């Protein structure tokens, strides 16, 4: 069995001082498409829960279109619209132990 996986940057060596989570960024091609690949399902150890990386205000995540309309980022579309995420290392004990 195979799975399509999108690639992200390598997390920094130390977690963010306030959040205690690691920042990752979606890797893109020169054309702007996400880098991804097909891998064997057996090589996936566990899922990686990502949270959008908010800036000063949550509204700054909203993606502006050229006609000045805003696309609201929500749980259904954030993986398609946002490129910067936190690895949620507090999701469960196994993730916490893997990250730390």
C-alpha positions as CSV (number, residue, x, y, z in Angstrom):
1,X,0.0,0.0,0.0
2,X,1.1,3.5,-0.8
3,X,0.5,7.0,0.6
4,X,1.0,10.5,-0.8
5,X,3.0,12.7,1.7
6,X,3.8,16.4,1.4
7,X,7.2,17.4,2.7
8,X,7.9,20.1,5.3
9,X,11.1,21.7,6.5
10,X,13.1,20.0,9.2
11,X,12.1,21.3,12.7
12,X,14.6,23.5,14.5
13,X,16.8,21.9,17.2
14,X,15.1,23.7,20.0
15,X,11.3,24.4,20.5
16,X,9.9,27.9,20.5
17,X,10.5,29.5,23.9
18,X,6.8,30.4,24.6
19,X,4.9,27.7,22.7
20,X,7.3,24.8,23.4
21,X,6.4,23.5,20.0
22,X,8.5,23.2,16.8
23,X,7.9,25.4,13.7
24,X,7.8,23.7,10.3
25,X,7.2,25.1,6.9
26,X,5.7,23.5,3.8
27,X,8.3,23.0,1.1
28,X,7.3,24.2,-2.3
29,X,8.6,23.8,-5.9
30,X,9.7,26.9,-7.9
31,X,6.3,26.8,-9.5
32,X,4.6,27.0,-6.1
33,X,3.3,23.5,-5.9
34,X,3.9,21.5,-2.6
35,X,6.8,19.1,-2.6
36,X,5.4,15.6,-2.1
37,X,6.0,12.0,-2.9
38,X,4.5,8.6,-2.8
39,X,6.0,6.3,-0.1
40,X,5.2,2.9,1.3
41,X,2.6,3.0,4.0
42,X,4.7,0.7,6.2
43,X,7.4,3.4,6.4
44,X,5.0,5.8,8.2
45,X,5.5,5.5,12.0
46,X,2.8,7.9,13.2
47,X,0.8,10.9,12.1
48,X,2.2,14.4,12.8
49,X,-0.5,16.8,14.1
50,X,0.0,20.3,12.8
51,X,-1.5,23.5,14.0
52,X,-1.4,26.7,11.9
53,X,1.2,29.1,13.1
54,X,-0.7,32.3,14.0
55,X,1.0,35.7,13.8
56,X,0.1,38.6,16.0
57,X,-3.6,38.1,15.4
58,X,-5.5,35.1,14.1
59,X,-7.0,37.2,11.4
60,X,-3.6,37.5,9.8
61,X,-4.0,33.9,8.7
62,X,-6.8,34.9,6.4
63,X,-5.6,34.7,2.8
64,X,-6.3,37.8,0.8
65,X,-7.5,37.4,-2.8
66,X,-6.7,39.9,-5.6
67,X,-10.3,41.3,-5.5
68,X,-9.9,42.2,-1.8
69,X,-12.2,39.4,-0.6
70,X,-10.8,37.3,2.2
71,X,-10.8,33.5,2.4
72,X,-11.3,32.5,6.0
73,X,-8.8,29.8,7.2
74,X,-10.5,27.1,9.1
75,X,-10.0,23.5,10.1
76,X,-11.2,22.2,6.8
77,X,-8.9,24.3,4.5
78,X,-5.9,25.2,6.6
79,X,-3.6,22.5,5.2
80,X,-4.3,23.8,1.7
81,X,-3.9,27.5,2.5
82,X,-1.3,27.9,5.2
83,X,2.4,27.1,4.9
84,X,3.7,27.7,8.4
85,X,2.7,25.3,11.2
86,X,3.6,24.2,14.7
87,X,4.1,20.5,15.4
88,X,1.6,19.8,18.1
89,X,4.0,17.8,20.4
90,X,1.4,17.8,23.2
91,X,-1.2,15.8,21.1
92,X,-0.5,12.6,22.9
93,X,2.2,10.9,24.9
94,X,3.8,9.0,22.0
95,X,4.2,12.3,20.0
96,X,5.6,14.1,23.0
97,X,8.2,11.3,23.6
98,X,9.1,11.3,19.8
99,X,9.6,15.0,19.7
100,X,11.4,15.5,23.0
